[in-house]
């Protein structure tokens, strides 16, 4: 997909979502700025989980290589599933943290 | 609240970092540090490092690229021997492909038990040193070349780099630049680990 078309698509659906929310849930929406800040907090929390997952995995892989005859490659750590799982961990943790604050 | 502030700053940093990585040539420059230029020269052997299979019987794309580069160097008459490395069936599949396109069977050597670049260097040294093959043309991915060269030099070889690609110079789209960022970070960590472990 052409990059400009992709950017247009995202912009168009964002504006549509904004207008629909303003039209049908006028009193229920908060500040967009606050939402952007919370999104950054979710990304930051996910990055903490990703870093922790990668560090723990590398330590375990090196330990397994050292004390057992099994070989596990570290190249497997660039699996997009690990990034997706870390993002999910970060999102859930952030929601849980907010609900208990 | 301190945690929220920390994650907010981290999130902002990551967004800026990813945007900079995707839309500027910063990782192309960093990649060039890890990718020594080709120095193709007559040698005593061509060594084609492992890159992995795609499924059970097919070579992965990177493995094919390295295999063809090794074959091309052999066909230019740059060395009398060619070593194919690769765990499982990879080395044998590469050798079969090379024989099918005209490389004589007695010019091909296989190494199929190494798991890491360091193990490849040590096992291939055991294969080539008795044949007095000390100067090698090393074929691997450009971003892997610096670490591979250092570890083969530590194993007693004189190494001429023969990279199978020029990724840092030819990657321009945002998604390719993010892939390049991942590879440069992987190789940088591996290089640091090899230095700390005393392998290079």
Boltz contact constraints between the chains, C-beta under 6 A:
constraints:
  - contact:
      token1: [A, 40]
      token2: [B, 8]
      max_distance: 6.0
  - contact:
      token1: [A, 40]
      token2: [B, 11]
      max_distance: 6.0
  - contact:
      token1: [A, 40]
      token2: [B, 12]
      max_distance: 6.0
  - contact:
      token1: [A, 41]
      token2: [B, 4]
      max_distance: 6.0
  - contact:
      token1: [A, 41]
      token2: [B, 7]
      max_distance: 6.0
  - contact:
      token1: [A, 41]
      token2: [B, 8]
      max_distance: 6.0
  - contact:
      token1: [A, 41]
      token2: [B, 11]
      max_distance: 6.0
  - contact:
      token1: [A, 43]
      token2: [B, 11]
      max_distance: 6.0
  - contact:
      token1: [A, 43]
      token2: [B, 14]
      max_distance: 6.0
  - contact:
      token1: [A, 44]
      token2: [B, 7]
      max_distance: 6.0
  - contact:
      token1: [A, 44]
      token2: [B, 10]
      max_distance: 6.0
  - contact:
      token1: [A, 44]
      token2: [B, 11]
      max_distance: 6.0
  - contact:
      token1: [A, 45]
      token2: [B, 7]
      max_distance: 6.0
  - contact:
      token1: [A, 47]
      token2: [B, 10]
      max_distance: 6.0
  - contact:
      token1: [A, 47]
      token2: [B, 14]
      max_distance: 6.0
  - contact:
      token1: [A, 71]
      token2: [B, 115]
      max_distance: 6.0
  - contact:
      token1: [A, 78]
      token2: [B, 182]
      max_distance: 6.0
